[in-house]
């Protein structure tokens, strides 16, 4: 029997299981074909994103797992899946082990009563296009040598076939440049000579330190992206010992 988890709540712990395997959906890239007068073949105008996907799970209650009455069972289902706060939640199912999606429950279909403690319904979600791997949520750390040079280079391997939008946490004491696959972010130290911490989130397209906005301390045309395969990372500075450590959450993902 297959199971799903939504926002940390297991369907099975509520007394339910997935009745039928859901269809596997692959997100469509959003682009348009633009016709040009006098030119054979249209021009591809890429909008730069993959579309959200609607996915539904048919579920049944399992009487031997249900310790409450039918009304309590329905109430728990509503509390866990219909409680709306406008934020994506972590969605996992046992058809995609080792991965999770960012989803929100759109609706719960009519609940069919079959017998005492035996009910069935359909949970409807919309999810972001990617499945994120658990492996890609593990922190990769690089520490600078005792007398680090003005340019330090290291590599990160992306095992998936799709690019990833990583998170960086950089401990530094001087101005520096973070170079990822030849795309650069210039970072200013807020307190020169003392240890500074700056966080870069490529998904959010933002720089911060905890709850403090740090976007005024960076300069770039785009945030770092890890392509499939090996990725070269360089830390460049005018002085030695500009940074002490970099933590990276790579966020590997697939469609």
C-alpha positions in Angstrom: 0.0 0.0 0.0 1.4 3.3 -1.0 1.6 6.4 1.2 2.0 10.1 0.9 3.2 12.8 3.3 2.1 16.4 3.2 3.7 19.1 5.4 5.1 16.3 7.5 1.8 14.5 8.0 1.7 10.9 6.9 -1.6 9.8 5.2 -1.2 6.4 6.8 -1.0 7.8 10.3 -4.4 9.4 9.7 -5.7 5.9 8.7 -5.6 6.3 4.9 -3.6 4.9 1.9 -3.4 5.7 -1.8 -6.0 3.6 -3.6 -4.7 3.9 -7.1 -1.4 5.0 -8.6 -1.5 8.7 -9.8 -0.6 9.6 -13.3 3.0 10.7 -13.7 3.1 14.2 -15.1 6.1 15.9 -16.6 6.0 19.7 -16.6 5.9 21.6 -19.9 8.4 24.4 -20.6 6.6 27.6 -21.2 7.6 29.0 -24.6 6.0 30.4 -27.7 6.7 30.1 -31.4 6.7 33.6 -33.0 6.3 33.8 -36.8 8.6 36.2 -38.7 7.5 37.5 -42.0 9.6 36.0 -44.8 11.4 33.5 -42.6 10.7 29.7 -42.7 10.2 28.3 -39.3 9.1 30.4 -36.3 11.4 31.9 -33.6 11.4 30.2 -30.2 10.6 32.7 -27.5 11.4 31.1 -24.2 9.6 32.4 -21.2 12.2 30.9 -18.9 10.2 28.6 -16.7 8.4 25.2 -16.4 4.7 25.2 -15.6 3.1 24.0 -12.4 1.4 20.6 -12.4 -1.9 19.5 -11.1 -1.9 16.0 -9.5 -4.6 14.0 -7.7 -4.4 11.1 -5.3 -7.4 8.8 -4.8 -7.3 7.7 -1.1 -9.2 5.1 1.0 -9.4 4.8 4.8 -8.1 1.6 6.3 -10.5 0.5 9.1 -7.9 -1.6 10.9 -5.8 1.6 11.3 -8.6 3.9 12.4 -9.0 4.3 16.1 -11.5 7.2 15.9 -15.1 7.3 14.6 -15.8 8.3 11.0 -16.5 12.0 11.8 -13.2 12.3 13.6 -11.5 10.7 10.6 -13.0 13.3 8.2 -12.2 16.1 10.6 -8.5 15.1 10.8 -8.3 14.9 7.0 -9.7 18.5 6.7 -7.4 19.8 9.4 -4.3 18.4 7.7 -5.1 19.0 4.0 -7.6 21.9 3.8 -5.9 24.3 6.2 -4.7 27.1 3.9 -1.9 29.6 4.5 -0.9 30.4 1.0 2.5 28.6 1.2 3.9 25.6 -0.6 4.4 22.5 1.5 6.7 19.5 1.2 4.9 16.7 -0.6 6.3 13.1 -0.7 4.9 9.9 -2.0 6.2 6.3 -2.0 6.2 6.3 -5.8 9.1 8.8 -5.8 11.3 7.7 -2.9 14.2 10.0 -2.1 12.5 13.0 -3.6 9.9 15.6 -2.6 7.9 18.3 -4.4 6.7 21.7 -3.3 2.9 21.6 -3.4 -0.3 23.0 -2.0 -3.5 21.1 -1.6 -6.1 22.8 -3.8 -9.2 20.8 -2.8 -10.7 17.7 -1.4 -13.4 16.0 -3.5 -16.7 14.8 -2.1 -16.1 12.2 0.6 -17.8 8.9 -0.1 -19.1 7.0 2.9 -19.0 3.2 2.3 -19.3 1.8 5.8 -18.3 2.7 9.4 -14.7 4.0 9.2 -14.6 3.3 5.5 -14.5 6.4 3.4 -12.8 7.5 0.2 -12.1 10.7 -1.6 -9.5 12.4 -3.9 -6.9 14.9 -2.8 -6.1 17.5 -5.4 -2.7 19.3 -5.4 -0.9 21.8 -7.6 2.9 21.4 -7.4 6.0 23.1 -8.6 7.5 21.4 -11.7 10.6 19.8 -10.0 11.2 16.9 -7.7 14.0 17.8 -5.3 16.3 15.0 -4.1 17.0 14.4 -0.4 20.7 14.1 -1.4 20.6 17.6 -2.8 19.5 19.0 0.6 22.7 17.9 2.3 25.2 20.6 3.1 28.5 20.6 1.2 31.2 22.5 3.1 34.5 23.9 2.0 37.0 25.4 4.5 39.8 27.7 3.5 43.4 26.7 4.2 45.2 28.3 7.1 46.9 30.7 4.6 44.4 30.8 1.7 45.4 32.4 -1.5 43.8 35.2 -3.3 42.0 32.7 -5.6 40.6 29.4 -4.3 39.0 26.9 -6.6 36.8 23.8 -5.9 34.3 21.7 -7.7 30.7 20.4 -7.1 29.1 17.6 -9.1 25.4 17.7 -10.1 24.2 14.1 -10.6 20.9 15.2 -12.2 20.3 16.3 -15.8 18.6 19.6 -14.8 20.2 22.7 -13.5 19.9 23.5 -9.8 19.4 26.8 -7.9 21.7 26.5 -4.8 21.9 28.2 -1.5 25.3 29.5 -0.3 26.4 30.6 3.2 29.7 32.4 3.1 31.9 33.3 6.1 34.3 36.1 5.0 36.3 39.0 6.4 37.1 40.9 3.1 35.4 41.9 -0.1 35.4 39.0 -2.5 34.0 37.6 -5.8 32.1 34.3 -6.0 32.6 32.8 -9.4 30.3 29.9 -10.4 30.9 28.6 -13.9 32.3 32.0 -14.9 29.2 33.9 -13.6 30.3 36.3 -10.9 28.8 37.8 -7.8 30.8 40.6 -6.1 30.3 40.6 -2.3 31.2 43.5 0.0 32.1 42.9 3.6 29.8 44.8 6.0 32.5 44.7 8.7 36.0 44.6 7.1 38.5 42.7 9.2 35.8 40.9 11.2 34.0 37.7 10.3 30.9 38.5 8.2 28.2 36.0 7.1 26.2 36.4 4.0 23.6 34.0 2.6 22.8 33.8 -1.2 19.6 32.0 -2.3 19.4 31.5 -6.0 15.7 30.3 -5.7 14.7 33.5 -3.9 17.2 35.6 -6.0 18.2 37.3 -2.8 21.0 38.0 -0.3 20.5 38.1 3.4 21.9 37.3 6.8 19.2 35.7 9.0 16.3 38.2 8.7 18.6 41.1 7.6 18.5 42.1 3.9 22.0 42.1 2.4 21.2 42.8 -1.2 23.0 46.2 -1.0 26.2 44.3 -0.4 26.2 42.3 -3.6 26.5 43.1 -7.3 25.6 40.6 -10.1 23.6 40.1 -13.2 22.3 36.7 -12.1 22.5 34.3 -9.2 24.6 31.1 -9.3 23.2 28.1 -11.1 24.7 24.5 -11.0 24.5 22.9 -14.4 24.4 19.1 -14.9 27.8 17.5 -14.2 30.9 19.2 -12.8 30.6 22.9 -11.6 33.7 25.1 -11.0 33.5 27.5 -8.0 36.1 30.1 -7.4 36.5 32.6 -4.6 38.6 35.6 -5.7 39.8 38.4 -3.5 42.4 41.2 -3.5 43.8 39.9 -0.1 44.7 36.5 1.3 42.5 34.8 3.9 39.4 36.6 2.6 37.0 33.8 3.7 37.0 30.9 6.2 34.2 28.7 5.1 31.5 28.2 2.5 28.4 26.0 3.1 26.4 25.0 0.0 23.0 23.3 -0.2 22.9 22.4 -3.9 19.2 21.5 -4.3 19.6 18.8 -7.0 16.3 18.3 -8.8 14.6 16.6 -11.7 11.3 16.8 -13.5 
